[in-house]
Amino acid sequence: MKPSRKKVKVRAYGSSANLSVGFDTVAVALDAFYDEVEISYNGSNKVNSTVTGIYDVPVENTATMAIKGVFERAGTEFGVDIKLIKGIPVGKGLGSSGASAAAGAFAANLMINSRLNLNDLVDVAAKAEGIFSGTPHADNVSASILGGFSFVYSKNPFRAFSIYRDVVFYIVLPDIKISESKTKMAREALGQPVDFSQYVNEKYALIKLVKGVLYGDYADIATAINENSYHQKMRAKASLIPFFDEIKNELVNTGAEGVCVSGAGPSLLILSSNKNFENIIAKIYNKFNINTIVKKTKVASGVYEII
């Protein structure tokens, strides 16, 4: 069997997942970083992968697994050469593996004349990412595929919808050592029971976040992500996000309306109406002897083909 397209190239943006109160169900696509995937029909029955770009990942990566997943689900079989161009920092909580999976799934679907719909791609990409993270989850991949703020509403199969809002965030990438099994460790830190009152409060905050995105209410979005959620408390306690409580307090006291951990960390996602907040963020981290990269970033569109 031959593909309907001989060569495609796509781009998918990174994302910030959870937004404090939407663990595994909410994420936002951000235009600060992106991955690209190029697939070429090679006339054989072999799948060959290469990785280039700024960051290094294994040849058997989420993009490769997502491409294979799309072909398998569509009932197609042919050989391709896969080129993953990594532009999203790895292991920083910015949806790096999710964006690779999203780009791979979307590119593979273009090669077979878009036989799968976008939610099918979300499901395939989430399962591809789960091979490496240990647990399939669709928050990051749905944001990278659909763009905007994504909300996952089904797990079997994974399904999501998205709403675009023109919001500007700050992403903080601290220069700290990261374990190769960071995502697994971050999930293992969540084994303690949740206090009932906190559980209820987080549900209120989640609804506030949905309302804020739905109606474009900046204050509601900021208040919701500023909620000190269970998973953030547990991960900070396990020292996966050094000085999180202290840094968050200082950020809020100096003009941040909302601060949360980005994904499994250690990056932070910040909302502040202060247009020069980058310098304030860097100074606060310097107090804790942590060097940082601070990026102002906008909500991004979904995955798309590069012509």
C-alpha positions, 0 to 999 in steps of 0.5 A: 500500500502507498500513502496518499502523500509522499512527504509532509512536515508539521509543527506542534507547539509545547504546552503547560499542563494542569494549570494547578487545578486541572490535573491530567485534564487541562493544558494550554498551548504556548508559542514559546517553543515548538517541535517539527516532524517530517515524514517521507515515504521510502518505498520499503516496509521499514520505519527509520527515525532520526532526531535533530534540533537543539535537544536530544531524545531517543530515536524510538520517541513519542513521535515515532510511536504516534506515527506507528499508532496512526498507521496501525489504527488506520489499517495502513502499512508502508515504510517511512523516514521520520525526522524529528526536529526538537525545539522544546526543552526536555524534562522541564514540564513544557509538554516536550514529549506531548508535542512530539507525539502530536506532530507525529500523529498529525503528520502521519494522518496527512500522509493517509489523507486525514482518515482519522479525526482530531480526537482520534489523534489525541487518543493515539498521541496520548497512548504513544506518550504513555509508553514513555511516561508510564501512564497515558494522559492527554492534557499536553497532547490535546493542547498541542493538537487542538491549540488554545486551552484544552479540556480532556473530558474522556479517558477511554478513548481520550477526547478533548475540546479547546477554546482559544483566548489571547492570554500572555503568560510568563514561563520560567525555566529554572536551571536545576538538575532533573532526574531522567525519571522525573515524570514517573517520580512526580506521579509517585509523589501523589500517593497520599489521601486528599483532604476533603475540603481541599478536594471540594475547593479545587473543584470550585477553582476548576469550574472558575478556570473553565468559566474564565476561559469560556468568557475570557475573564482574565481574573478568573483564570489567574485566581484559578491557577493560583490555587495551591492544589494537592499535586503541587503541594505533594510534589513540592514536599518531595523536593521535585520543585525546589523552593516552590512555596517561597518563590510563589509567595514572593512572586505573588507579593510582587505583582503576579496574579497567578502562579502554578507549576507547569506540568510536572515541573520544574518550570513555572507558569505565571500570569502578571499584568506587569509588562516588565515582570521578567526582571522581577522573576529573575531577581526572585530566583537569584535570591535562591541561587537559581539561574533561570530563563524567563520567556513571555509567551502567548497562547498558541494555535494547534498543530499545522502543516508547514508548506 
